[in-house]
Amino acid sequence: MRLPSKARFSGNPACVVVLGEQEGANDVTDDFMQKFAREMNLSETAYLRKESGSDNTYSIRWFTPAIEVDLCGHATLAAAHTLFSRGHVTGDSVTFSSKSGPLAARRAEGGLIELDFPQERVAADAEAPPALLKSLNFTVEDVAFVGKNRMDYFVAIAGGQPAIAALAPDFTLMRTIKTRCVIVTSRCDDDDSEYDVVSRVFAPAAGIDEDAVTGSAHSAIGPYWADKLGKASLVARQASARDGTLHLTVKDNGRILIKGNAVTVTRGELLPQEQ
């Protein structure tokens, strides 16, 4: 298990499965991947398979306990950490082929890993389902912006860290909304804050009431706040119970760089099924 964090028991845990040359590796089915992810019961389980003809390119797929998703940040960070720390790749970078196109990861300064992801910009959504704001106990007057991208709903509010901390969603109602995640975000208004923006991310429809630290959500959070604040580099906090910090750089080429830490907590072996 790899934990995108500076220390154990914080950040967002993920399971990383490297499918190598071992017997049966090529027989791993989608059904097995989903069942194993449900067995791990973490927000994401990532499956890696080395692509032929390249030492530093792997395919990657991500599964929550309930569904396969198109993009995941923290499990990609965990995957890169696994490949670097276990000597699966040479050098300081690795490329992942994914359902969201090529994703790059490299070793960065200070022990960080930097992900190169596509921006997932949000567009205003005047027809968001009534359940969206109701599930957050908001009225239209409570929000500054409601938007959507190809994966998630996005709600911006005033009030900074206290307002984000006070969120108490109705997950039963939110689960009825057809979306991967609901992102709620705010600018950090206090002058002495080390953060520019703060957010929480909820994904009950994907089997996760609240995600701890969501790298892919910051593919939307970063560009939105970069435009609003007029700055390309941001420090973002995801204020879940486990908490996490992300360093964002919004590029002009439609990409976003996301930096974070990862640590290894446990390693395990999947035993063959007894006959």
ROMIVEX-879425 format. One line per 5 residues: their letters; for each residue x, y negated, z of C-alpha. Coordinates in nm, 2 decimals, padded with zeros to 4 digits, always signed. Layout:
N
a) X/Y/Z  ...
This chain:
275
mrlps) +00.00/+00.00/+00.00  +00.14/-00.34/-00.09  +00.02/-00.65/+00.09  +00.04/-00.99/-00.08  +00.16/-01.18/+00.23
karfs) +00.46/-01.29/+00.42  +00.38/-01.04/+00.70  +00.18/-00.73/+00.77  -00.19/-00.76/+00.86  -00.24/-01.09/+00.67
gnpac) -00.30/-01.17/+00.31  -00.50/-00.93/+00.09  -00.42/-00.55/+00.09  -00.40/-00.36/-00.23  -00.32/+00.00/-00.33
vvvlg) -00.08/+00.05/-00.62  -00.07/+00.38/-00.80  +00.22/+00.43/-01.04  +00.13/+00.70/-01.29  +00.46/+00.85/-01.39
eqega) +00.57/+01.18/-01.55  +00.44/+01.40/-01.28  +00.22/+01.69/-01.37  -00.14/+01.58/-01.43  -00.06/+01.21/-01.46
ndvtd) -00.19/+01.20/-01.82  -00.52/+01.36/-01.71  -00.62/+01.08/-01.47  -00.97/+00.98/-01.58  -01.17/+00.66/-01.53
dfmqk) -01.39/+00.86/-01.30  -01.10/+00.96/-01.08  -00.97/+00.60/-01.07  -01.30/+00.47/-00.95  -01.34/+00.75/-00.69
farem) -00.99/+00.71/-00.56  -01.04/+00.33/-00.53  -01.36/+00.40/-00.33  -01.16/+00.64/-00.11  -00.89/+00.37/-00.05
nlset) -01.17/+00.12/+00.03  -00.95/-00.18/-00.03  -01.06/-00.48/-00.23  -00.84/-00.36/-00.53  -00.66/-00.05/-00.63
aylrk) -00.42/-00.10/-00.93  -00.31/+00.17/-01.17  +00.01/+00.13/-01.36  +00.14/+00.33/-01.65  +00.47/+00.26/-01.83
esgsd) +00.43/+00.18/-02.19  +00.65/+00.37/-02.44  +00.94/+00.19/-02.60  +00.99/-00.07/-02.32  +01.16/-00.04/-01.98
ntysi) +00.97/-00.35/-01.84  +00.62/-00.32/-01.98  +00.33/-00.15/-01.80  -00.04/-00.12/-01.86  -00.24/-00.22/-01.55
rwftp) -00.61/-00.16/-01.45  -00.78/-00.28/-01.14  -01.07/-00.11/-00.95  -01.27/-00.23/-00.65  -01.45/+00.03/-00.45
aievd) -01.75/-00.03/-00.68  -01.64/-00.14/-01.03  -01.34/-00.20/-01.26  -01.26/-00.57/-01.31  -01.10/-00.76/-01.59
lcgha) -00.85/-00.96/-01.39  -00.69/-00.94/-01.04  -00.42/-01.16/-00.90  -00.32/-01.00/-00.56  -00.31/-00.65/-00.69
tlaaa) -00.09/-00.76/-00.98  +00.14/-00.93/-00.73  +00.15/-00.61/-00.54  +00.22/-00.41/-00.86  +00.51/-00.63/-00.94
htlfs) +00.65/-00.60/-00.59  +00.62/-00.22/-00.61  +00.80/-00.20/-00.94  +01.08/-00.44/-00.83  +01.13/-00.29/-00.49
rghvt) +01.12/+00.07/-00.60  +01.36/+00.02/-00.90  +01.10/+00.10/-01.17  +01.21/-00.19/-01.38  +01.54/-00.35/-01.46
gdsvt) +01.60/-00.73/-01.42  +01.38/-00.98/-01.26  +01.06/-00.97/-01.48  +00.79/-00.73/-01.58  +00.50/-00.76/-01.83
fssks) +00.16/-00.61/-01.78  -00.08/-00.53/-02.06  -00.43/-00.57/-01.93  -00.80/-00.63/-02.03  -00.72/-01.01/-02.00
gplaa) -00.42/-00.99/-02.23  -00.05/-00.99/-02.14  +00.04/-01.10/-01.78  +00.40/-01.17/-01.67  +00.56/-01.15/-01.33
rraeg) +00.90/-01.25/-01.22  +01.11/-01.28/-00.91  +01.12/-01.64/-00.80  +01.31/-01.84/-00.53  +01.26/-01.77/-00.16
gliel) +01.15/-01.41/-00.21  +00.84/-01.52/-00.39  +00.69/-01.35/-00.70  +00.55/-01.57/-00.97  +00.26/-01.46/-01.19
dfpqe) +00.19/-01.61/-01.53  -00.19/-01.58/-01.58  -00.45/-01.73/-01.82  -00.64/-02.03/-01.70  -01.01/-01.94/-01.64
rvaad) -01.16/-02.29/-01.66  -01.51/-02.34/-01.54  -01.79/-02.53/-01.73  -02.08/-02.70/-01.55  -02.38/-02.47/-01.52
aeapp) -02.71/-02.65/-01.49  -02.90/-02.32/-01.50  -02.72/-02.13/-01.22  -02.96/-01.89/-01.05  -03.15/-02.03/-00.75
allks) -03.01/-01.75/-00.54  -02.66/-01.89/-00.58  -02.70/-02.20/-00.36  -02.97/-02.04/-00.15  -02.73/-01.76/-00.06
lnftv) -02.48/-02.02/+00.06  -02.74/-02.21/+00.26  -02.69/-02.51/+00.03  -02.92/-02.75/-00.15  -02.84/-02.93/-00.47
edvaf) -02.75/-03.24/-00.26  -02.48/-03.04/-00.07  -02.26/-02.96/-00.37  -02.04/-03.17/-00.59  -02.02/-02.93/-00.88
vgknr) -02.16/-02.59/-00.99  -01.99/-02.42/-01.27  -01.91/-02.08/-01.42  -01.65/-01.90/-01.63  -01.65/-01.56/-01.79
mdyfv) -01.62/-01.39/-01.45  -01.73/-01.60/-01.16  -01.96/-01.87/-01.03  -01.78/-02.18/-00.89  -01.91/-02.42/-00.63
aiagg) -01.72/-02.74/-00.52  -01.82/-02.91/-00.20  -01.70/-03.20/+00.02  -01.58/-03.16/+00.37  -01.24/-02.99/+00.34
qpaia) -01.13/-02.71/+00.56  -01.41/-02.75/+00.83  -01.68/-02.72/+00.57  -01.52/-02.41/+00.41  -01.47/-02.25/+00.75
alapd) -01.83/-02.30/+00.84  -01.97/-02.10/+00.54  -02.20/-01.81/+00.64  -02.34/-01.66/+00.32  -02.64/-01.44/+00.29
ftlmr) -02.46/-01.14/+00.13  -02.78/-00.95/+00.07  -02.91/-01.23/-00.15  -02.58/-01.30/-00.31  -02.55/-00.93/-00.41
tiktr) -02.84/-00.98/-00.65  -02.64/-01.24/-00.86  -02.49/-01.10/-01.17  -02.13/-01.21/-01.13  -01.79/-01.08/-01.01
cvivt) -01.73/-01.35/-00.75  -01.87/-01.67/-00.60  -01.59/-01.92/-00.54  -01.65/-02.21/-00.30  -01.38/-02.47/-00.28
srcdd) -01.30/-02.81/-00.14  -01.03/-03.07/-00.14  -00.82/-03.09/+00.18  -00.90/-03.45/+00.29  -00.69/-03.47/+00.61
ddsey) -00.36/-03.65/+00.54  -00.15/-03.42/+00.75  -00.26/-03.10/+00.58  +00.01/-02.89/+00.41  -00.26/-02.79/+00.15
dvvsr) -00.42/-02.97/-00.14  -00.72/-02.75/-00.17  -00.90/-02.48/+00.03  -01.14/-02.21/-00.08  -01.32/-01.89/+00.01
vfapa) -01.43/-01.62/-00.23  -01.72/-01.38/-00.20  -01.78/-01.07/-00.41  -02.06/-00.86/-00.27  -02.18/-00.75/-00.62
agide) -01.83/-00.60/-00.67  -01.84/-00.42/-00.33  -01.65/-00.68/-00.13  -01.84/-00.93/+00.09  -01.54/-01.16/+00.12
davtg) -01.21/-01.12/-00.06  -00.91/-01.21/+00.16  -00.69/-01.38/-00.10  -00.79/-01.39/-00.46  -00.52/-01.48/-00.71
sahsa) -00.75/-01.46/-01.02  -01.00/-01.70/-00.86  -00.72/-01.96/-00.85  -00.70/-01.93/-01.23  -01.02/-02.14/-01.20
igpyw) -00.95/-02.33/-00.88  -00.61/-02.46/-01.01  -00.72/-02.62/-01.33  -01.03/-02.77/-01.17  -00.84/-02.94/-00.89
adklg) -00.55/-03.03/-01.11  -00.78/-03.23/-01.33  -00.96/-03.39/-01.03  -00.65/-03.48/-00.83  -00.42/-03.57/-01.13
kaslv) -00.14/-03.33/-01.03  -00.02/-03.01/-01.19  +00.13/-02.85/-00.88  -00.09/-02.76/-00.59  -00.07/-02.57/-00.26
arqas) -00.39/-02.38/-00.21  -00.52/-02.20/+00.10  -00.78/-01.92/+00.10  -00.93/-01.95/+00.44  -01.05/-01.59/+00.49
ardgt) -01.00/-01.41/+00.83  -00.67/-01.28/+00.69  -00.57/-01.61/+00.54  -00.33/-01.67/+00.25  -00.13/-01.94/+00.07
lhltv) -00.08/-01.97/-00.30  +00.15/-02.21/-00.49  +00.00/-02.31/-00.82  +00.14/-02.48/-01.13  -00.12/-02.56/-01.40
kdngr) +00.05/-02.56/-01.75  -00.04/-02.75/-02.06  -00.04/-02.43/-02.27  -00.35/-02.28/-02.11  -00.16/-02.07/-01.85
ilikg) -00.13/-02.10/-01.47  +00.17/-02.00/-01.26  +00.07/-01.85/-00.92  +00.34/-01.78/-00.66  +00.30/-01.56/-00.35
navtv) +00.47/-01.30/-00.13  +00.42/-00.93/-00.09  +00.53/-00.67/+00.17  +00.51/-00.29/+00.17  +00.31/-00.15/+00.45
trgel) +00.27/+00.22/+00.37  +00.37/+00.47/+00.10  +00.18/+00.79/+00.04  +00.15/+01.10/-00.19  -00.17/+01.22/-00.35
lpqeq) -00.18/+01.60/-00.30  -00.31/+01.83/-00.56  -00.67/+01.96/-00.50  -00.68/+02.29/-00.33  -00.83/+02.57/-00.54
